[in-house]
Amino acid sequence: MSFDVRSVENLDEFQQALFSIGQYFGQDPNPERTEQFSRILPFERMLAARDDGQIVGGAGAFPFEMSVPGGRVRCCGTTVVGVYPTHRRRGALRAMMRAQFDQARELGEPIAALWASEETIYGRYGYGRAGYAGDIAIPRERVAFARPLEARGRIRIVDPAEALAKFPPLWDGLAQERPGLFIRSPDWWETRTIPDPVDRRSGGGPKRFALLEHDGEPVAYAIYRHNMSWENFVSTGKVRVIEAIGRDAHATAELWRFLLDIDWVASIESSLIPPDHPLFFVLAEPRRARYRLGDSLWVRLLDVGAALSARTYPQGEALVFDLRDEFCPWNEGRWRLADGAAERTEDAPDLRCDVSVLGSIYLGGVTLSALAQANLVDELTPGAIARADGVFRHGLHPWCPEIF
Ligand SMILES: CC(C)(COP(=O)(O)OP(=O)(O)OC[C@H]1O[C@@H](n2cnc3c(N)ncnc32)[C@H](O)[C@@H]1OP(=O)(O)O)[C@@H](O)C(=O)NCCC(=O)NCCS
């Protein structure tokens, strides 16, 4: 079956395309929210699949930048993908991915990234799992730190307007340190991070905004809410930490000290925590956090040459990849990466793999060695896998603190 896939042209079409995924969340179309959402997802980037003039699928792309080792790169942030249950498994998603990648390539976005609802969907389009993140749930009585921490600053609960003014630079600071963060625009902060509609609280209380300052200068912030409950007059409630970001190690620990010490709850919980989060070394009993790990970002190199040249590498050693890329054949063939730049080559290849493998190792969160253990790479020059591990290495695991 063939679908007519094009950008939406007005708010009504935008809403219909969004409903392709919204219905799976049990939502009804909401004109006010649709209008707000169009501030961060332009009409042009919301593709709709039409059957006989009716919208039966949608696939969006946020036009943001993503932090990568050593900098930022323009990224097609794949989002709100859905196909009506009446039209599933007839190729609508495939047609929308085709149109989205072609559009992103035309716009000069070297990579695409997404959070997958199910692991089985996106590998076929060249996305590779590029990192891990997980949930923590720390019992309130197990919040001791391994070493004493001297409090340096002052923490205040601030109102949404102050949060909006003071939190963004700290997010951008984390993006300089960690790959995998998307850069939030002012509209994103205004329409998505700070607002707190009641129907998005999962039964919890309102968002609280906490700011840590050292000598009046913002050094860390948290967004959290209470989800309260009681049994036999005893609180079984939770503090849910939505986001907690510090400028440096001390500020981060000080912020978490505050969050972990909030009284009258049974546990402090958070999600999307990377495996090398400092908390695992700061806590005296990290096992008690009951960490549960899953996949986080998936990355797709849309323009292999531009994408590989957009990040930095700890070593300049040359590597030649022979790539397969069925869905984006313009990437197929041999690429030589040396001294931080990638170009086409006729040189003999060191490694042969699918483009999804490069997506996996791109942010430095997954090693080629690990993928080779799963038989996903052919090593044509002995030692090339170990060399690639050294070239793509990045000190800190990717971290994307929000699902987009
Ligand atoms: C996921 C979804 C968008 C797929 O749309 P679709 O139009 O049915 O997909 P297509 O017909 O284009 O399928 C393309 C291929 O992906 C496979 N596929 C699609 N969805 C899949 C899934 N959930 N699990 C496993 N395979 C899947 C198809 O079997 C097909 O394989 P093939 O190319 O080998 O034939 C649709 O099932 C959906 O809306 N699901 C609920 C919402 C959701 O999960 N959205 C994704 C948000 S990240």
The ligand as a Tripos MOL2 file, in Angstrom:
@<TRIPOS>MOLECULE
LIG
   48    50     1     0     0
SMALL
NO_CHARGES

@<TRIPOS>ATOM
      1 C1          5.4810    1.4950   15.5200 C.3       1 LIG1
      2 C2          4.4850    1.8930   14.4410 C.3       1 LIG1
      3 C3          4.6340    3.4040   14.1640 C.3       1 LIG1
      4 C4          4.8300    1.1040   13.1710 C.3       1 LIG1
      5 O1          4.0680    1.5840   12.0870 O.3       1 LIG1
      6 P1          3.6670    0.6510   10.8490 P.3       1 LIG1
      7 O2          3.1190    1.5580    9.7980 O.co2     1 LIG1
      8 O3          2.8400   -0.4770   11.3190 O.co2     1 LIG1
      9 O4          5.0740    0.1050   10.3780 O.3       1 LIG1
     10 P2          5.4180   -0.4070    8.8950 P.3       1 LIG1
     11 O5          4.2360   -1.1210    8.3140 O.co2     1 LIG1
     12 O6          6.0070    0.6840    8.0710 O.co2     1 LIG1
     13 O7          6.5390   -1.4380    9.2790 O.3       1 LIG1
     14 C5          7.8670   -1.3240    8.8830 C.3       1 LIG1
     15 C6          8.6170   -2.5150    9.4040 C.3       1 LIG1
     16 O8          8.7460   -2.4010   10.8160 O.3       1 LIG1
     17 C7          8.1800   -3.5580   11.4560 C.3       1 LIG1
     18 N1          7.5570   -3.0590   12.6840 N.ar      1 LIG1
     19 C8          6.8290   -1.9560   12.7870 C.ar      1 LIG1
     20 N2          6.4440   -1.7870   14.0610 N.ar      1 LIG1
     21 C9          6.9740   -2.7950   14.7590 C.ar      1 LIG1
     22 C10         6.9200   -3.1620   16.1220 C.ar      1 LIG1
     23 N3          6.2370   -2.4250   17.0100 N.pl3     1 LIG1
     24 N4          7.5760   -4.2740   16.5100 N.ar      1 LIG1
     25 C11         8.2430   -5.0020   15.5870 C.ar      1 LIG1
     26 N5          8.3290   -4.6930   14.2820 N.ar      1 LIG1
     27 C12         7.6950   -3.5980   13.8820 C.ar      1 LIG1
     28 C13         7.2150   -4.1190   10.4480 C.3       1 LIG1
     29 O9          7.0080   -5.4740   10.6720 O.3       1 LIG1
     30 C14         7.9310   -3.8520    9.1540 C.3       1 LIG1
     31 O10         8.9540   -4.7830    8.9650 O.3       1 LIG1
     32 P3          9.5290   -5.1260    7.4930 P.3       1 LIG1
     33 O11        10.0970   -3.8230    6.9510 O.co2     1 LIG1
     34 O12        10.5400   -6.1550    7.7680 O.co2     1 LIG1
     35 O13         8.3320   -5.5790    6.7330 O.co2     1 LIG1
     36 C15         3.0240    1.5820   14.8480 C.3       1 LIG1
     37 O14         2.9430    0.2320   15.1700 O.3       1 LIG1
     38 C16         2.5390    2.3850   16.0450 C.2       1 LIG1
     39 O15         1.9890    3.4670   15.8740 O.2       1 LIG1
     40 N6          2.7400    1.8440   17.2590 N.am      1 LIG1
     41 C17         2.2590    2.4580   18.5070 C.3       1 LIG1
     42 C18         2.9820    3.7730   18.8160 C.3       1 LIG1
     43 C19         4.4970    3.6470   18.8150 C.2       1 LIG1
     44 O16         5.0610    2.7240   19.3820 O.2       1 LIG1
     45 N7          5.1680    4.6060   18.1570 N.am      1 LIG1
     46 C20         6.6010    4.6800   18.1120 C.3       1 LIG1
     47 C21         7.0350    5.7610   19.0460 C.3       1 LIG1
     48 S1          8.8040    5.7900   19.2230 S.3       1 LIG1
@<TRIPOS>BOND
     1     1     2 1
     2     2     3 1
     3     2     4 1
     4     2    36 1
     5     4     5 1
     6     5     6 1
     7     6     7 2
     8     6     8 1
     9     6     9 1
    10     9    10 1
    11    10    11 2
    12    10    12 1
    13    10    13 1
    14    13    14 1
    15    14    15 1
    16    15    16 1
    17    15    30 1
    18    16    17 1
    19    17    18 1
    20    17    28 1
    21    18    19 ar
    22    18    27 ar
    23    19    20 ar
    24    20    21 ar
    25    21    22 ar
    26    21    27 ar
    27    22    23 1
    28    22    24 ar
    29    24    25 ar
    30    25    26 ar
    31    26    27 ar
    32    28    29 1
    33    28    30 1
    34    30    31 1
    35    31    32 1
    36    32    33 2
    37    32    34 1
    38    32    35 1
    39    36    37 1
    40    36    38 1
    41    38    39 2
    42    38    40 1
    43    40    41 1
    44    41    42 1
    45    42    43 1
    46    43    44 2
    47    43    45 1
    48    45    46 1
    49    46    47 1
    50    47    48 1
@<TRIPOS>SUBSTRUCTURE
     1 LIG1         1 GROUP 0 **** ****
